[in-house]
């Protein structure tokens, strides 16, 4: 219990196709990809890094 198998993934994909339709899925994944990209960018940003650079200047 807790592990997701191929059967569960296929069921989820079928539900997504039924809910959003075939034409909306690329737009949905594009939005998810952009969100993940922004999250990674924000998680790499360290506000203390800017303060350290100012000390050395």
Backbone bond lengths (Angstrom), bond angles and torsions (degrees), N, CA, C in turn:
res aa  C-N    CA-C-N  psi(-1)  N-CA   C-N-CA  omega(-1)  CA-C   N-CA-C  phi
1 X - - - 1.449 - - 1.522 108.60 -
2 X 1.302 116.41 137.56 1.447 120.78 -179.27 1.521 112.48 105.70
3 X 1.317 116.97 -22.30 1.452 119.86 176.97 1.523 108.83 -89.83
4 X 1.325 115.34 139.65 1.459 120.31 179.14 1.523 107.68 -100.58
5 X 1.319 116.49 123.08 1.451 121.62 179.96 1.515 111.80 -97.38
6 X 1.301 115.11 -177.99 1.464 121.09 -179.13 1.526 110.97 -64.53
7 X 1.315 117.26 -37.41 1.465 120.72 -179.96 1.520 111.26 -61.05
8 X 1.322 116.25 -44.80 1.466 120.21 -179.99 1.524 111.69 -65.49
9 X 1.329 116.30 -40.09 1.463 120.17 178.67 1.526 110.44 -63.43
10 X 1.327 117.58 -42.84 1.466 120.94 178.45 1.521 111.45 -63.24
11 X 1.324 116.97 -40.72 1.472 120.16 178.02 1.520 110.15 -62.64
12 X 1.325 117.26 -42.90 1.472 121.22 178.96 1.521 110.33 -62.86
13 X 1.341 117.54 -43.14 1.463 120.49 179.23 1.522 112.11 -63.42
14 X 1.317 117.31 -39.24 1.470 120.77 177.79 1.528 109.87 -63.92
15 X 1.307 117.51 -42.52 1.468 121.13 178.63 1.518 110.57 -63.10
16 X 1.346 117.18 -42.00 1.470 120.71 178.61 1.524 110.56 -61.88
17 X 1.326 117.13 -43.42 1.465 120.26 179.20 1.521 110.79 -63.34
18 X 1.315 116.59 -40.72 1.463 119.74 179.21 1.532 111.79 -66.97
19 X 1.321 117.19 -38.51 1.465 120.08 -178.38 1.524 113.06 -74.07
20 X 1.337 116.79 -43.90 1.453 119.87 -172.23 1.520 113.94 -101.94
21 X 1.301 118.26 -19.07 1.456 120.84 -177.60 1.512 111.11 81.71
22 X 1.299 116.48 159.24 1.458 121.88 -176.20 1.514 114.47 -66.07
23 X 1.308 117.87 -29.84 1.470 120.39 -176.55 1.517 112.82 -80.35
24 X 1.295 117.96 -26.24 1.463 121.01 -177.28 1.529 112.98 -85.95
25 X 1.324 117.23 -17.58 1.458 120.26 -175.02 1.533 112.52 -62.71
26 X 1.342 121.04 -45.35 1.475 118.62 177.60 1.529 112.72 -58.68
27 X 1.321 116.86 -38.38 1.464 120.22 177.72 1.529 110.65 -65.57
28 X 1.319 115.85 -39.12 1.458 121.12 179.24 1.522 110.58 -62.92
29 X 1.332 117.25 -47.90 1.462 120.79 -179.72 1.521 111.46 -67.83
30 X 1.315 117.79 -32.70 1.463 120.89 176.66 1.519 110.17 -63.58
31 X 1.320 116.05 -43.57 1.467 120.26 177.77 1.517 112.23 -64.74
32 X 1.327 116.60 -39.87 1.462 120.37 178.09 1.529 109.67 -64.69
33 X 1.325 117.02 -42.11 1.463 121.10 178.94 1.515 112.41 -62.48
34 X 1.323 116.91 -42.03 1.459 120.54 178.48 1.524 110.55 -66.22
35 X 1.319 116.73 -38.40 1.461 120.00 177.62 1.514 112.17 -64.15
36 X 1.332 116.56 -41.94 1.457 120.31 177.73 1.526 111.48 -64.86
37 X 1.330 116.07 -37.82 1.466 121.40 178.87 1.530 110.49 -63.45
38 X 1.320 116.73 -44.44 1.455 121.17 178.30 1.532 111.62 -65.83
39 X 1.328 116.35 -38.06 1.460 120.55 178.66 1.524 110.90 -63.52
40 X 1.339 116.78 -44.95 1.459 120.35 178.32 1.524 111.03 -62.42
41 X 1.323 116.15 -41.11 1.462 121.01 179.77 1.524 110.30 -63.40
42 X 1.325 116.51 -42.78 1.464 120.44 -179.50 1.521 111.65 -70.72
43 X 1.327 117.00 -33.57 1.461 118.91 -178.89 1.524 111.56 -73.74
44 X 1.327 117.96 -24.69 1.465 121.10 177.41 1.527 111.81 -80.44
45 X 1.310 117.94 -21.81 1.462 121.89 -177.87 1.517 109.74 -71.45
46 X 1.305 116.27 128.95 1.462 122.27 178.68 1.524 108.23 -122.11
47 X 1.335 118.04 110.15 1.469 119.58 -178.46 1.518 112.55 -63.25
48 X 1.322 118.62 -25.82 1.464 120.99 178.45 1.518 111.57 -70.15
49 X 1.318 117.40 -24.03 1.453 121.59 179.61 1.523 110.70 -62.97
50 X 1.337 117.08 -40.24 1.463 120.98 178.27 1.522 110.86 -64.55
51 X 1.323 117.88 -39.35 1.454 121.49 179.77 1.518 111.00 -66.60
52 X 1.324 117.63 -37.69 1.459 121.40 178.75 1.512 110.70 -66.55
53 X 1.325 118.31 -38.37 1.458 121.66 178.39 1.523 111.03 -64.82
54 X 1.332 117.65 -37.03 1.452 121.67 179.91 1.531 111.39 -66.85
55 X 1.324 117.18 -32.90 1.463 121.34 179.46 1.525 111.12 -65.29
56 X 1.318 117.14 -36.82 1.457 120.72 -177.14 1.527 112.85 -82.63
57 X 1.314 117.73 -16.11 1.484 120.60 -179.10 1.487 112.38 -81.44
